[in-house]
Amino acid sequence: MNYSRLAQMTAKRIHNPGINARPVLNSVYVDVTPDADRTVKIQFGPGAGRGETHVEISLLDERKATLDTVGDAFDTNWAATKAYSALFAAIEVWYPAAT
């Protein structure tokens, strides 16, 4: 599986005038608000089962240290869509003022 391609597809879907999403290798870094010192990282990797992709979503501080992480394995065909949905579920928790 090409995790870089998943990251690029996910970043393209997320990116809009209010949210900056940039792919870096197998990850997507998302700046939810321009003035926030926190970043959300979506990382793709191999899942435990055949045809699965592990998706990990982490909240990073200004030094890129991890503050919180959630993750799950999804069917590879749906990994980008599930990551997109999970990102916005995490934003509701981590950025309550942004929703």
C-alpha positions in Angstrom: 0.0 0.0 0.0 1.2 3.5 -0.8 0.7 5.4 2.4 2.1 8.6 0.9 -0.7 8.5 -1.7 -3.3 8.1 1.1 -1.8 11.1 2.8 -1.9 13.2 -0.4 -5.5 12.2 -1.1 -6.5 13.0 2.5 -4.7 16.4 2.6 -6.4 17.4 -0.7 -9.8 16.5 0.7 -9.2 18.3 4.0 -7.5 21.5 2.8 -9.8 24.5 2.4 -9.4 28.3 3.1 -10.0 27.8 6.9 -7.9 24.6 7.4 -4.3 24.1 6.1 -3.5 20.4 5.4 -0.1 19.4 4.1 1.1 15.9 3.3 4.5 14.8 4.4 5.5 11.2 3.5 2.8 9.0 5.1 1.3 11.7 7.3 -0.9 14.8 7.0 -0.3 17.8 9.2 -3.4 19.9 9.7 -3.5 23.4 11.1 -7.1 23.7 12.3 -6.9 27.4 13.2 -4.2 29.8 11.9 -3.4 31.3 15.3 -3.3 28.0 17.3 0.0 26.6 18.5 -1.3 23.0 18.1 -1.3 20.8 15.0 -3.2 17.6 14.2 -1.2 14.8 12.6 -2.8 12.0 10.7 -0.5 9.1 10.1 -1.1 6.0 7.9 0.7 2.7 8.3 0.2 -1.1 8.0 -2.8 -2.6 9.9 -2.8 -5.9 11.7 -4.8 -7.7 9.1 -4.6 -8.2 5.4 -6.1 -5.3 3.5 -6.1 -3.0 6.6 -4.5 0.4 7.1 -3.8 1.7 10.6 -4.8 5.4 10.9 -3.5 7.4 13.9 -4.6 10.9 14.7 -2.5 12.9 17.1 -2.7 16.3 18.7 0.7 18.0 18.7 1.9 21.0 20.6 4.1 23.8 19.2 7.2 21.6 19.7 5.5 18.8 17.8 5.3 16.7 21.0 2.2 14.5 21.2 -0.5 15.6 23.6 -3.2 13.0 22.7 -3.6 10.2 20.2 -6.4 8.0 18.9 -6.1 5.3 16.3 -7.8 2.4 14.6 -7.5 0.1 11.6 -9.7 0.4 8.6 -10.2 -1.4 5.3 -7.5 0.1 3.1 -10.1 1.1 0.5 -11.8 3.3 3.0 -8.8 4.6 5.0 -8.7 8.1 3.6 -12.5 8.6 4.0 -12.4 7.2 7.6 -9.4 9.5 8.4 -11.3 12.5 7.1 -14.3 11.6 9.3 -12.1 10.8 12.4 -10.3 14.1 12.0 -13.4 16.2 12.3 -14.6 14.0 15.3 -11.3 14.8 17.0 -11.5 18.5 16.2 -14.8 18.6 18.0 -13.0 17.4 21.1 -9.6 19.1 20.8 -10.8 22.4 19.4 -14.3 23.0 20.8 -14.3 26.7 19.8 -13.6 25.8 16.1 -16.8 23.8 15.7 
